């Protein structure tokens, strides 16, 4: 049962990380402010780092690959961003959208930490995932 718990947590974290990377990828070409663009690239790299750590650890718990966002979710994320930035693609609007997604990631990460009893390595990844997103929220606020 413990192994199943680890796989579940790693899958959820990886889905969140890949969704974050997708969202940043979809908005990056709309961003004109160089400081904001730099911050988004840093956040993208943080998500990628978490995903890479998950992929390295995952074989200890499963022969499969960690879950990522599927094509439908990617399309829905892209469509949502396009619709919400159609009339307003300002840095403020984009920061708001990224903040909303980041807050959802924090909530999901906190739930996993609070309700799943996992091995230390998995818990450390979850804590790092939440921590970098909480830090990102503070940095993103200045672009609202």
KEKEBA-822858 format. One line per 5 residues: their letters; for each residue x, y, z of C-alpha. Coordinates in steps of 0.5 Angstrom, whole numbers, plus 500, padded with zeros to 3 digits. Layout:
N
A) X,Y,Z; ...
***
This chain:
144
XXXXX) 500,500,500; 506,505,502; 509,504,495; 502,506,492; 502,512,496
XXXXX) 509,514,493; 506,513,486; 500,517,487; 504,523,490; 509,523,485
XXXXX) 504,523,480; 500,529,482; 506,533,483; 509,531,476; 502,533,473
XXXXX) 502,540,477; 509,541,475; 508,539,467; 501,543,468; 506,549,470
XXXXX) 511,548,465; 505,548,460; 502,555,462; 508,558,462; 510,556,455
XXXXX) 503,558,453; 504,565,456; 511,567,455; 511,570,448; 505,575,450
XXXXX) 510,577,456; 514,584,454; 517,586,460; 524,583,461; 524,582,468
XXXXX) 517,578,468; 520,574,463; 526,572,467; 521,570,473; 517,566,468
XXXXX) 523,562,466; 526,561,473; 519,558,475; 519,554,469; 526,551,471
XXXXX) 524,550,478; 518,546,475; 522,542,470; 527,541,476; 522,538,480
XXXXX) 519,534,474; 526,531,473; 527,529,480; 520,525,480; 523,522,474
XXXXX) 529,520,477; 526,517,483; 520,514,480; 523,507,478; 524,506,485
XXXXX) 516,505,486; 513,503,479; 515,501,472; 511,506,469; 513,513,467
XXXXX) 510,519,472; 503,522,470; 504,528,466; 498,533,463; 494,529,457
XXXXX) 493,533,451; 486,535,453; 488,538,459; 494,542,455; 489,544,450
XXXXX) 484,546,455; 490,550,459; 492,553,452; 485,555,450; 483,558,457
XXXXX) 489,563,457; 488,565,450; 481,567,452; 483,570,458; 488,574,455
XXXXX) 484,576,448; 482,583,450; 488,584,456; 495,581,455; 498,586,460
XXXXX) 503,583,465; 498,584,470; 493,580,467; 498,574,465; 501,575,472
XXXXX) 494,574,475; 493,568,471; 500,565,473; 498,566,480; 492,563,480
XXXXX) 495,556,477; 501,557,482; 496,558,488; 492,551,486; 499,548,486
XXXXX) 500,550,493; 493,548,495; 494,541,492; 502,540,494; 499,542,501
XXXXX) 494,537,501; 499,532,499; 503,533,505; 498,534,510; 494,527,508
XXXXX) 499,523,505; 504,519,509; 510,518,504; 517,516,505; 522,522,506
XXXXX) 525,523,499; 518,523,496; 516,528,502; 522,532,500; 520,533,493
XXXXX) 513,535,495; 516,540,500; 520,543,495; 515,544,490; 510,547,495
XXXXX) 516,552,497; 518,554,490; 511,556,489; 510,560,495; 516,564,493
XXXXX) 514,565,486; 507,568,489; 511,573,492; 515,575,486; 509,575,482
XXXX) 505,579,486; 509,585,484; 507,584,476; 500,585,478
***
